[in-house]
Amino acid sequence: AYQHPAEFILVGTMNPEEGDLRPQLLDRFGLAAEIEGDRAPTARAEIVRRRVSFESNPRAFLDNWEDASKMLGQRISEARELLPSVEMAEDLLELIAHIAITLQVDGHRADIVMYKTAITLAAWEGRDTASLEDVRHAAELALPHRRRRDPFTPPGLDGKELTDAIEAFEERKAESSRISTNDSQKDSPGTSDDTSPSDT
């Protein structure tokens, strides 16, 4: 028997009118992206232009885009090299958990996917630290297909719900910081109100 090392990624596509997948299966998909046709006339015209150009002379078309393809490949390679060193602050990891709990996502796979996606986005941008915006973007990709609460609720993610969850977390963190600061000031020596001034 012959063995060959291989890595596989689950990729799928479907049309809503074809019916829904079970939540247990949907949860196996790490990220979901909704694909829509471009509504801008200039963009649609450019799509047609490039398609016709490819069909008329595929070799010339590929040669014309070779530099752009190499630049994209180089950026992907650099992001892969940077990825192992990308870090995420503890409070952002807590934010990920807060978002999953607040938006009532079952299981823990969504949390893991959001974390991995956020640090990947940072690496793609050439940064060694994930940001709050990376977490937000990761949530937008990782949660829509995991939000269904019953068979009659369409999958999706309300942007306002996500914003509210993030703002609630930030407010709670700020309040906790204020309380911590007040407690440390009370415990500091020389801050008691009953200290009498020295006689002059």
C-alpha positions as CSV (number, residue, x, y, z in Angstrom):
1,A,0.0,0.0,0.0
2,Y,1.1,3.6,-0.7
3,Q,0.7,6.4,1.8
4,H,1.1,10.1,1.1
5,P,0.8,12.9,3.7
6,A,-2.2,15.1,3.0
7,E,-4.3,17.8,4.6
8,F,-8.0,18.3,3.9
9,I,-10.2,21.3,4.4
10,L,-14.0,21.0,4.4
11,V,-15.5,23.4,1.8
12,G,-19.1,23.6,0.9
13,T,-21.7,25.7,-0.9
14,M,-25.5,25.7,-1.0
15,N,-28.4,27.8,-2.1
16,P,-31.0,28.6,0.6
17,E,-33.9,27.3,-1.6
18,E,-32.3,23.8,-1.5
19,G,-33.1,23.5,2.2
20,D,-31.1,23.8,5.5
21,L,-28.4,21.7,6.9
22,R,-28.6,20.3,10.5
23,P,-27.0,22.6,13.1
24,Q,-24.6,19.7,14.1
25,L,-23.3,19.7,10.5
26,L,-23.2,23.5,10.1
27,D,-21.1,23.7,13.3
28,R,-18.4,21.6,11.5
29,F,-17.8,24.5,9.1
30,G,-15.4,26.9,10.6
31,L,-16.3,30.0,8.7
32,A,-19.2,31.1,6.5
33,A,-19.2,33.7,3.8
34,E,-22.3,34.9,1.9
35,I,-21.6,35.3,-1.8
36,E,-23.6,37.9,-3.7
37,G,-23.4,39.3,-7.2
38,D,-21.8,42.7,-7.5
39,R,-24.3,45.5,-7.9
40,A,-21.8,48.1,-9.2
41,P,-22.1,48.5,-13.0
42,T,-18.3,49.2,-13.4
43,A,-17.4,46.2,-11.4
44,R,-19.7,43.9,-13.4
45,A,-18.3,45.3,-16.6
46,E,-14.8,44.6,-15.4
47,I,-15.8,41.0,-14.7
48,V,-17.1,40.5,-18.2
49,R,-14.0,42.2,-19.6
50,R,-11.6,39.9,-17.8
51,R,-13.6,36.8,-18.7
52,V,-13.6,37.7,-22.4
53,S,-9.9,38.5,-22.2
54,F,-9.2,35.1,-20.7
55,E,-11.2,33.2,-23.2
56,S,-9.6,35.0,-26.2
57,N,-6.0,34.4,-25.0
58,P,-5.6,32.4,-21.7
59,R,-1.8,32.5,-21.9
60,A,-1.6,36.3,-22.3
61,F,-4.2,36.8,-19.6
62,L,-2.2,34.6,-17.1
63,D,1.0,36.4,-18.0
64,N,-0.7,39.8,-17.5
65,W,-1.7,38.8,-13.9
66,E,1.5,36.8,-13.0
67,D,3.0,39.6,-10.9
68,A,-0.2,40.2,-9.0
69,S,-0.5,36.5,-8.3
70,K,3.1,36.3,-7.1
71,M,2.6,39.2,-4.8
72,L,-0.5,37.6,-3.3
73,G,1.3,34.3,-2.9
74,Q,4.2,36.1,-1.2
75,R,1.8,37.8,1.2
76,I,0.2,34.5,2.1
77,S,3.6,32.9,2.7
78,E,4.6,35.8,5.0
79,A,1.4,35.6,6.9
80,R,1.9,31.8,7.5
81,E,5.4,32.5,8.8
82,L,4.2,35.2,11.2
83,L,1.1,33.3,12.4
84,P,2.8,31.1,15.1
85,S,4.1,34.3,16.8
86,V,0.9,36.2,16.8
87,E,-0.5,36.8,20.3
88,M,-3.9,37.7,21.7
89,A,-4.4,39.7,24.9
90,E,-6.2,37.9,27.7
91,D,-9.1,40.4,27.6
92,L,-9.7,39.7,23.9
93,L,-9.9,36.0,24.7
94,E,-12.4,36.8,27.4
95,L,-14.3,38.9,24.9
96,I,-14.6,36.0,22.5
97,A,-16.1,33.9,25.3
98,H,-18.4,36.8,26.2
99,I,-19.6,37.1,22.6
100,A,-20.3,33.4,22.3
101,I,-22.3,33.3,25.5
102,T,-24.2,36.5,24.9
103,L,-25.2,35.4,21.4
104,Q,-26.2,32.0,22.7
105,V,-23.9,29.9,20.6
106,D,-23.8,26.2,21.5
107,G,-20.6,24.3,22.2
108,H,-17.1,25.7,22.1
109,R,-16.1,25.2,18.5
110,A,-17.2,28.8,17.7
111,D,-14.9,30.2,20.4
112,I,-11.9,28.3,19.0
113,V,-12.7,29.3,15.4
114,M,-13.0,33.0,16.4
115,Y,-9.6,32.9,18.2
116,K,-7.9,31.2,15.3
117,T,-9.5,33.5,12.7
118,A,-8.6,36.7,14.7
119,I,-4.9,35.8,14.9
120,T,-4.9,34.8,11.3
121,L,-6.4,38.2,10.3
122,A,-3.6,39.9,12.3
123,A,-1.0,37.8,10.5
124,W,-2.5,38.6,7.2
125,E,-2.2,42.3,8.0
126,G,1.5,41.8,9.1
127,R,0.8,42.3,12.8
128,D,2.0,40.2,15.7
129,T,-0.9,41.1,18.0
130,A,-4.6,40.5,17.4
131,S,-6.9,43.5,17.8
132,L,-10.5,44.0,18.9
133,E,-11.4,44.6,15.2
134,D,-9.9,41.2,14.3
135,V,-12.2,39.6,16.9
136,R,-15.2,41.5,15.5
137,H,-14.4,40.4,11.9
138,A,-13.8,36.8,13.1
139,A,-17.2,36.8,14.8
140,E,-18.8,38.0,11.6
141,L,-17.4,35.0,9.8
142,A,-17.7,32.3,12.5
143,L,-21.1,32.9,14.0
144,P,-23.9,33.5,11.3
145,H,-24.4,29.8,10.5
146,R,-24.2,28.9,14.2
147,R,-27.0,31.3,15.4
148,R,-30.1,29.2,14.6
149,R,-32.2,28.6,17.6
150,D,-35.0,26.6,15.9
151,P,-35.8,25.3,12.4
152,F,-37.8,28.3,11.4
153,T,-35.1,30.9,12.3
154,P,-32.9,31.7,9.3
155,P,-29.1,31.7,10.0
156,G,-27.5,35.1,10.3
157,L,-25.8,37.6,12.6
158,D,-27.3,40.9,13.5
159,G,-24.5,43.5,13.5
160,K,-26.2,45.5,16.2
161,E,-26.3,42.4,18.5
162,L,-22.5,41.9,18.0
163,T,-21.8,45.6,18.7
164,D,-24.0,45.5,21.8
165,A,-22.2,42.5,23.1
166,I,-18.7,44.1,22.5
167,E,-19.8,47.4,24.1
168,A,-21.3,45.5,27.2
169,F,-18.0,43.7,27.6
170,E,-16.0,47.0,27.3
171,E,-18.3,48.7,29.9
172,R,-18.0,45.8,32.3
173,K,-14.2,45.8,31.9
174,A,-14.0,49.6,32.5
175,E,-16.2,49.3,35.6
176,S,-14.0,46.6,36.9
177,S,-11.0,48.7,36.3
178,R,-12.6,51.7,38.2
179,I,-13.4,49.5,41.2
180,S,-9.9,48.0,41.2
181,T,-8.4,51.5,41.1
182,N,-10.6,52.8,44.0
183,D,-9.8,49.8,46.1
184,S,-6.0,50.2,45.6
185,Q,-6.3,53.9,46.5
186,K,-8.1,53.1,49.8
187,D,-5.4,50.6,50.7
188,S,-2.6,53.0,50.0
189,P,-0.9,54.5,53.1
190,G,-1.3,58.2,53.8
191,T,-4.7,58.5,52.2
192,S,-6.9,58.3,55.3
193,D,-9.3,61.2,55.8
194,D,-8.7,61.3,59.6
195,T,-5.0,62.4,59.2
196,S,-4.7,65.7,61.1
197,P,-2.5,68.4,59.7
198,S,0.6,69.2,61.7
199,D,0.7,72.3,64.0
200,T,2.5,75.3,62.7
